[in-house]
Amino acid sequence: MKIYADRFPTAARQLVTDLLVVAWVYAAIRGALWLHDLVQKLAVPGQKLEGAGTGLADNLADAGGKVRRVPLVGDELTAPFRQAADAARGLADAGRDQQHLVDQLALALAVAVLIFPLGLVLFGWLPLRIRWMRRAGSAAKLAVGPAGRDLLALRALATQPLNRLSRIGPDVAEAWRRGDDATVDALAALELRQLGLRGRGR
């Protein structure tokens, strides 16, 4: 019995679900990156403050160096410039701290935005997908042999809705007990279709 991917509801649902999950993850990542970039704009004032403080400190240090050359009183006149340069460096440090804080906030918000959608995928969809793949793989292996087809047929009798079973025959259970090949194949195919697979005759 050859196994083919079913082109009907189950396989189609799996494909649509997979595409939706991919789109969901892509949208979540794009949203997180957008939020990260948006928050990063809050660092612009800190960048300007750092640049202004650093430039002012350098200019004051240069001026202090020139004032120091004044005979006798150069060292005394340098002190205010040195203090002002230290204050300017403090402003630059505050600007750097503000940028660092914004970086941390942007990263934390981006991660927070990703936790929920990725958590749904990792702990909701992925285990179900893996379970389905294992069941489909096991069913495909069973379907290649008579004993496996009998087992699939038995599972179909136990789990499939009665209206589907009645379409195979009026006394499908009795036909299965007799080992009727057509009935066994029909029941096995019904179970395979439930997993997105189908079988063709021996």
Secondary structure, 3 states (H helix, E strand, C coil): CCEEECCCHHHHHHHHHHHHHHHHHHHHHHHHHHHHHHHHHHHHHHHHHHHHHHHHHHHHHHHHHHHCCCCCCHHHHHHHHHHHHHHHHHHHHHHHHHHHHHHHHHHHHHHHHHHHHHHHHHHHHHHHHHHHHHHHHHHHHHCCCHHHHHHHHHHHHHHCCHHHHHHHCCCHHHHHHHCCHHHHHHHHHHHHHHCCEEECCC
